[in-house]
Amino acid sequence: MIYFMALSAIIALVGLVAAAAAQETSLLVFGLALFVFGVLFALLQVKHHFDAQDAGRH
């Protein structure tokens, strides 16, 4: 799980850098979408971890 969290953080940072350096609207939108994807993917990984942990207790 930690590898996927690190990967999603890198993806989110690349998205922010791409959005900050964007000269065109399409690259700005792509960078922001990449950032949102990275953040949501990280949150989904955390959810799956705690769901699996909770399922083991029942």
Beta strands, then each sheet from edge to edge (+ up, - down):
end
